[in-house]
């Protein structure tokens, strides 16, 4: 699980850098994203994740 946590943190950091929002709002959105990604039903293997998880720029546009 440590590997998944590191990947999720890295992914959320990349999304956060692309969000053109105030810090408080950005933190709130990233907290929700992190919670969704860490739900047991959503934990993905690296192979499945790379095929189904959107790129950071796309996710940041969807969140805004």
Buried (B, 14 or more C-beta within 10 A) or exposed (E): EEEBEEBBEEBBEBBBEBBEBEEEEBEEBBEEBBEEBEEEEEEBEEEEBEEEBEEBEEBBEEBE
